[in-house]
C-alpha cells in the first residue's frame, strides 16, 4: 500500500534497492531536500520528488509483479502536478504502455546511465582545468541557460533560476571550467555528491568552441579527481546526443543501463 515514508525507511536498505543505488542517484540526491515528497509500499517501489520543478523519480524492483502496477499508477496520478515528468526503469515504462495507462504521453526518451572505473586519457588540447572566478558568473549563467533551454524534454530555465543554480554550483566547491590558452572559459561542468557517489553534470561547451576536445579533457580531469578521493564517478546522458556520448566513452565511461523520462497529464 502506497504511504508516505522517511529517508530512513527500510526499503533503502533492501538488496533490491542497493543494487540500483548508483543508477538511481537522481532519487538519492533528493533525500536531503526540505521540499522532499517520498512515498512507497516499503518493498516494491518508491516515489521521490525533491521539488515541483524536477521530475518525480520512480524506483521499482526488477520483474515487478503486475498486481503492483495499479498501485504505481495511483502513485503517478497523485504526483501529476508541477512538471508532470517522471523517470523510471524501462521495464516499468513498458508495463505502463502495455496497460494503456491513459495519463501517459507518447514522449518517452532514454536517459543513459554511465559509470567510470578507470579513465582513458583523451587527446590533449590547449588550455587547462580551473575553478571559475566571481567575474565569470555572467558567462556561466549564459552557458547554463543555453544548455538547458536547448535540451530535449528539459523544463526551460530563466535568468533568475540560472543565476541561483550557478551560485549553488559555486558554493559547492565542485564547479570547474576549462580555459583555453588565452584564459577564456570554453567549457564548464559541475559535480553533485551523495555518499560515495559523484555525478558529473552541466557539461557544456558553447557552439563556437566545440570539437576541440575541451569537454573530454575537462571530464577526464574531474573524473580523476573523484577517483583519487575514493568517489565513484557517474553521469547521465541523453542518447539522442551522440557527440556527447562519445565524449564520455572516450575518457572511460561505460553504459550501465537506461532510465526512461516521460510526462503525464491529468
GITA-V645799 format. One line per field, one symbol per residue. ss: DSSP state (H for helix, E for strand, C for the rest). phi: phi as a letter, one per 40 degrees, with the letter a starting at -180 (. if undefined). psi: psi as a letter, one per 20 degrees, with the letter a starting at -180 (. if undefined). A space follows every 10 residues. Layout:
ss->???
phi->???
psi->???
This chain:
ss->CCEECCCCCH HHHCHHHHHH CCCCHHHHCC CCCCCCEEEE CCCCEEEEEC CCCCCEEEEE CCCCCHHHHH HHHHHHHHHC CCCCEEEEEH HHHHHHHHCC CCCECCCCEE EEEEEECCCC CCCCCCCEEE CCCHHHHHHH HHHHHHHHHC CCCCCCCCHH HHHHHHHHHH HHCCEEEEEC CCCCEEEEEE EEEECCEEEE EEEECCHHHC CCCHHHHHHH HHHHHHHHCC CEEEEEEECC CHHHHHHHHH CCCEEEEEEE EEEECC
phi->.cacbbcccc cccccccdcb dccbddcccc ccccccbbba cgababbbbc accbcccbca ccfcccccdc ccccccdccc agcgbbbacd dcdccccccf ccccccbcac bcbbbbcacb ccccbchaca cccdccdccc ccdccccccb cdgccdbbcc cccccccccd ccgbbbbbbc ccgccbabab bbbafcbbcc afcabcdcbc gbgccccccd cccccccccg bccaabaccc bcccccdccc bhcbcbhbbb babbbc
psi->ppqprrijqh hijqhgghhj gghkhhghii hjqhjpopqr jjghqpppph rijqqppoqq qqlqphiigh gghhgghhjn rcikqqprqg ggghghghjl ohiprmkqqp oppqqphpqp prpqrqaqqr qqrhiigggh ggggghggij ppiqpqqagg gggghhhhgg iijkpqrppa ijjppiqqqr pqqocjqopp akoppqhijr kjjgghhghg ggghggghjk poprrqqoii nhgghhgghh jjqqpkaqrp prrqq.
